[in-house]
Each structure stands twice: as C-alpha cells, then as structure tokens.
C-alpha cells in the first residue's frame, strides 16, 4: 500500500484545521450584531465653551427614535461617541444633543442638534456661557 502522508503530517494538518475552526468561531462571536441593528456611523468632534476646550463633559446624542449614543470629552474637549459597548458611533438620523457638565452655559440659546450621516462625522459643538445677571 502506498503511503501518501506521514502520521506527523496528518496530525499537523488536523491541528491547523482545528485551530482555523476555533478562530472562525471566535471571529463570528466577536462580530455578532443583532438583526435589528440600525445604521451606525462614526461620530467625533470637539466641544468648546467660549472658545476654550470643555473637558470632562458627557455628550448625549438622542435620535428621533431608538438608542442614544454617549461620549466623554477629554482634557482637549475631544469626544468620540459610543453606541453600545462594542460599537462606536451613532444612529444615522437627526439628533437632539445634550451636554452634561458642572460649568454653566446657556443650552437653550445653543439649540443643540446634529445630523449624523453615513461615513465619518466630525461634529464640533460650540457653547457660550450664560450671561451674568446683575444683582442689586
């Protein structure tokens, strides 16, 4: 009988195929997204208050329907939105934008809204301090 492969070669090929199978399972598990996942696009930008970067502010993009996306500004006022713990970005839609911080600014005057479109979105948010009221 003619022997085409040695037992060592067969073991090596079997281990390789098993490793490839495990890698495929791992990749499928890591890339799982629900069937009803909306279109998501990357969103980042800079938040400024009176022209200066606004650090440590929470950013909330709320679409007309569905899950909101959130982010935090760093010391340079830069943020990147997170849709869920595995997905960066926000739903492709019109959004109401909220910024939560300890600093005072007039959010009513800012009328914060944003439109997230397919592709990369850089949305810079410029805020103004509340005017100081005179006290007697």
NUKOLLO-389097 format. One line per field, with one value per residue (C-alpha): residue in three letters; x negated, y, z. Coordinates in steps of 0.02 Angstrom, whole numbers. Last residue first. Example, Ala and Ser with C-alpha at 12.3 -4.5 7.8 and 13.67 -1.06 7.14 Angstrom:
2
type <- c(SER;ALA)
xx <- c(-684;-615)
yy <- c(-53;-225)
zz <- c(357;390)
This chain:
136
type <- c(UNK;UNK;UNK;UNK;UNK;UNK;UNK;UNK;UNK;UNK;UNK;UNK;UNK;UNK;UNK;UNK;UNK;UNK;UNK;UNK;UNK;UNK;UNK;UNK;UNK;UNK;UNK;UNK;UNK;UNK;UNK;UNK;UNK;UNK;UNK;UNK;UNK;UNK;UNK;UNK;UNK;UNK;UNK;UNK;UNK;UNK;UNK;UNK;UNK;UNK;UNK;UNK;UNK;UNK;UNK;UNK;UNK;UNK;UNK;UNK;UNK;UNK;UNK;UNK;UNK;UNK;UNK;UNK;UNK;UNK;UNK;UNK;UNK;UNK;UNK;UNK;UNK;UNK;UNK;UNK;UNK;UNK;UNK;UNK;UNK;UNK;UNK;UNK;UNK;UNK;UNK;UNK;UNK;UNK;UNK;UNK;UNK;UNK;UNK;UNK;UNK;UNK;UNK;UNK;UNK;UNK;UNK;UNK;UNK;UNK;UNK;UNK;UNK;UNK;UNK;UNK;UNK;UNK;UNK;UNK;UNK;UNK;UNK;UNK;UNK;UNK;UNK;UNK;UNK;UNK;UNK;UNK;UNK;UNK;UNK;UNK)
xx <- c(1435;1388;1336;1357;1204;1238;1239;1079;1074;1058;979;1004;892;968;845;946;864;975;1164;1246;1271;1368;1343;1449;1405;1518;1371;1482;1570;1404;1347;1183;1131;990;1033;1058;1191;1203;1362;1384;1550;1515;1562;1527;1388;1376;1219;1038;926;994;945;1004;1152;1173;1010;972;796;751;620;627;437;439;551;734;848;961;1139;1254;1443;1547;1702;1813;1787;1603;1528;1343;1275;1107;1037;916;746;651;726;598;597;692;824;856;787;834;726;777;816;951;932;1088;1220;1359;1485;1459;1620;1531;1424;1236;1110;933;847;941;908;724;707;796;683;528;587;609;437;360;448;385;206;215;278;143;8;78;86;-94;-156;-60;-155;-61;-46;-77;-65;0)
yy <- c(4738;4588;4598;4440;4361;4297;4108;4044;4002;3831;3771;3589;3512;3369;3266;3128;2984;2893;2885;3040;3102;3266;3370;3473;3591;3743;3846;3978;3848;3768;3927;3883;3845;3726;3568;3469;3374;3408;3363;3344;3313;3201;3184;3010;2885;2804;2850;2796;2665;2489;2358;2440;2519;2671;2753;2931;3001;3160;3298;3442;3443;3373;3231;3244;3100;3004;2944;2871;2864;2711;2719;2853;3036;3011;3061;3112;3129;3209;3199;3339;3309;3443;3592;3661;3852;3962;4019;3836;3714;3535;3446;3310;3128;3024;2857;2799;2672;2602;2522;2349;2248;2086;2096;2111;1971;2017;1942;1776;1752;1792;1667;1531;1560;1554;1389;1315;1378;1299;1134;1144;1176;1036;914;969;943;774;718;774;678;522;529;567;475;295;172;0)
zz <- c(2168;2063;1882;1781;1703;1528;1523;1448;1263;1183;1020;971;837;737;636;551;459;334;330;402;581;590;746;863;1004;1016;1086;1165;1271;1320;1406;1488;1665;1703;1801;1641;1546;1360;1269;1081;995;848;664;597;556;727;823;828;908;932;1061;1223;1137;1026;1082;1029;1017;1110;1108;1233;1248;1426;1365;1321;1365;1246;1226;1095;1116;1074;967;894;847;887;1056;1051;1229;1271;1448;1491;1569;1474;1378;1256;1251;1126;1250;1294;1166;1124;995;874;847;764;673;581;634;525;643;723;704;658;814;797;815;766;917;909;723;746;889;792;642;752;826;651;596;751;710;531;589;717;584;461;592;643;460;431;584;530;365;206;39;98;-48;0)
